[in-house]
Amino acid sequence: MFNIGGKVLCMSFIENTHSVAAASDNGSIHIFRVHYISAGKYGKCEAVRKITLDNEYAVTMEHYTTGKDSG
């Protein structure tokens, strides 16, 4: 699996993307995508993005929809 460099404080599942965001006590937020194969089978996990907060860290995350279609 992936090493995010600290203790995970919170996570959020990202709707309709097979992705998860995880925030660490070192100020990093990592977004991972799990590859969907078919019929409930999943493949490898891929790092999609890393965000680093300066001198702070997230203690909670929420997923919400903007009402806009990204596709």
C-alpha positions in Angstrom: 0.0 0.0 0.0 1.0 3.7 0.1 2.9 5.5 2.8 1.4 8.9 3.4 4.1 9.9 5.9 2.1 10.2 9.1 -0.9 9.1 11.1 -4.2 9.1 9.1 -6.6 11.4 10.9 -9.6 11.2 8.5 -10.8 9.8 5.2 -13.6 10.5 2.8 -14.9 8.3 -0.1 -15.4 10.3 -3.3 -18.7 9.5 -4.9 -18.9 7.8 -8.3 -15.1 7.8 -8.7 -13.8 4.7 -6.9 -11.5 7.1 -5.0 -10.6 7.9 -1.4 -9.0 11.0 0.1 -6.9 10.5 3.3 -5.5 13.3 5.5 -2.5 12.8 7.7 -1.2 14.5 10.8 1.9 15.7 8.8 -0.3 18.1 6.7 -0.6 15.9 3.6 -3.8 14.9 1.9 -3.6 12.0 -0.6 -6.2 11.0 -3.1 -6.2 7.4 -4.3 -8.2 5.7 -7.0 -9.0 2.0 -6.9 -9.3 0.5 -10.4 -12.7 -1.1 -11.0 -12.4 -4.2 -13.2 -16.0 -5.6 -13.4 -18.8 -7.2 -11.4 -17.5 -6.0 -8.0 -13.9 -6.8 -8.7 -11.2 -4.2 -8.0 -7.6 -4.0 -9.1 -4.6 -1.9 -8.1 -4.7 1.3 -6.1 -3.2 4.4 -7.8 -2.1 7.7 -6.2 -3.9 10.5 -8.0 -3.0 13.7 -6.2 -1.1 14.9 -3.1 -1.8 18.2 -1.4 0.4 19.5 1.4 -0.9 22.0 4.0 1.7 24.4 5.5 1.9 24.3 9.4 -1.6 22.8 9.7 -3.5 19.5 9.1 -7.0 18.4 8.3 -9.0 16.8 11.2 -12.2 16.1 9.2 -13.2 15.9 5.5 -16.6 15.8 3.9 -17.6 15.0 0.4 -20.4 17.1 -1.2 -21.7 17.6 -4.7 -21.8 20.9 -6.5 -24.7 19.8 -8.7 -22.5 20.1 -11.8 -21.8 17.1 -14.0 -18.0 16.7 -14.4 -18.5 14.4 -17.4 
